[in-house]
Amino acid sequence: MAKKGGLGRGLSAILEDVEQAYSKEIANLNDSEIVEEINIDEILPNPYQPRTHFDEEALRELSASIKRHGLIQPIIVIKKDDGYMLIAGERRYRATKMLGASKIKAIIADIKSQNLRELALIENIQRENLNPIELAKSYKELINEYKITQDGLANIIHKSRTQITNTMRLLLLSDYTQKLLQEDKLTQGHAKVIVGLSAEEEKMVVDTIIGQKLSVRDTEILVKKIKNKEEIKDKKLKISEEMSKKLSNLQEIFKNLKIKAKVKSSNLVLEFNNISQIEEFISRLK
């Protein structure tokens, strides 16, 4: 494992490994010593791959492109005793495999195995279109692993702190909403708006977005209405509590005057035994 701490110094070094690997890839595409054709069945997936969802339609489109034009950008692997381990380019690997190909162009990189997880995380953050939830989890893992701040991570991966913060806030959403995000049934723009709602409100808004095909702006208006209702409800509740306290105090005063008083909802009901008691009460009010 790369050394932790140092405000991501180890992380920066790994990022340089990724950039160098891609620089070699571009500069030496025709160099047989760099790019090799290896047996596709000998390639093992990287166990630290943060991507968990692959769009089947997008893979089919990529597969068709590779069939037409060939694999322009090789994958990156490292040599293992039992074959190769995939480091970068899992979408290209899967799309090529779809074609039934027996071999694939690859760069065999010289990268220490203890850096595999960090390399896979950064490679995906920098090069692949992770869905928002996978990206948020990758950010979180790097921050926790290296004990760095969001600002520190922003400097290392060249993204704004606001972008990282907004992405990581998506992990506050329910599993239901996160799943829809991963399946591209909900956009990150919509999701950012609903962070902070209760679980019940969140599901209602998400179902409305999908059912009525709401735009992000329409979603903002809907969420604003929900939050305004909550504020009004809280205000009414506060007034109700204050009124109840005042009525209880009055009830105690009437009790001392030998007058029966009951608090019902927001009303104070006085009970008199006879006309004389009423007249006496009125005279005391004058």
MOVENQUI-V355983 format. One record per residue. BURIAL is # if it has 9 or more other ideal C-beta (glycine too) atoms within 8 Angstrom, else .. Layout:
burial=[BURIAL BURIAL]
This chain:
burial=[. # . # . . . # # # # # # # # . # # . . # # . # # . . # # . . . . # # # . # . # . # # # . # . . # # # . . # . . . # # # . # # . # # . . . . # . . # # # # # . . . . . # # # # # # # # # # # # # # # # . . . . # . # # # # . # . . . # # . # # # # # # # # . . # . # # # # # # # # # # # # # # . . # . # . # . # # # . # # . . . . . # # # # # # # # # . # . . . # # . # # # . . . # . # . # # # # # # . # . . . # # # . # # . # # # . . . # . # . . # # . # # . . # . . . . . . . . . . . . . # . . # # . . # # . # # . . # # . . . # . # . # . . . . # . # . # . . . . # # . . # . . . . .]
